[in-house]
């Protein structure tokens, strides 16, 4: 039986879907990129798209019931993490936040850790996990750091390798990738500044930006800053991030 993997979603207002959806514009939608679903499927898991519970995240019994139905969680990319979640109140260059999504997913992290459920964070997922563990973020790389490397693809193909990352030895990522320097795509204008407590850095880009970490305390809790779910169709080695995550869960539950 395939492990059941909860894939976090985001809320989209109907009127923002475009003119082709005018008849549906008065409704709200819980959405997720199909790329994450494909990554979990191809990696051997059964993707379960997380409902937008929204304000009901405060219902602990409800949230526990959701966590209890799955074997692991993938925290997906998306909007900026609200600086309030890492005790900052400067919003310059913060593009868009969804504070309720933040709180719902922070609750998922809390409960998953308490129940020893594996977590894989991707892009925003990494950033939110870092905030959960007490870390901070650069709110805008170009504003706060000097770098010659490009961290947002813009109009370039989404699977294109924009820079390399160097992988640290004795890490989950070093067990996944034979080569310790790999090329990755990139879609983030924010990045980890102060690393959260109990986390170990596992990958860096050439300009020193953190691109991966894992928990020192919690088994199979780790994250990457790039987007393997977009890359693996053109760069098959990237699928190993999903297969390794799901195989670890299989070994845990069997």
Buried (B, 14 or more C-beta within 10 A) or exposed (E): EBBBBBBBBBBBEBEEBEEEEEEEEEEEBBBBBEBBBBBBBBBBBBBBBBEBBBEEBEEEEEBBEBBEEBBBBBBBBBBBBBBBBBEBEEEEBBEEBBEBBBBBBBBBBBBBBEEEBBBBBBBBBBBBBBBBBBBBBBBBBEEBBEBEBBBEBEEEEEBBBBBBBBBBEEBBBBEBBEEBEBBBBBBBBBBBBEBBEEBBBBBBBEBEBBBBBBBEEBEBBBBBBBBBBBBBBEBEBBBBBBBBBBBBBBEBEE
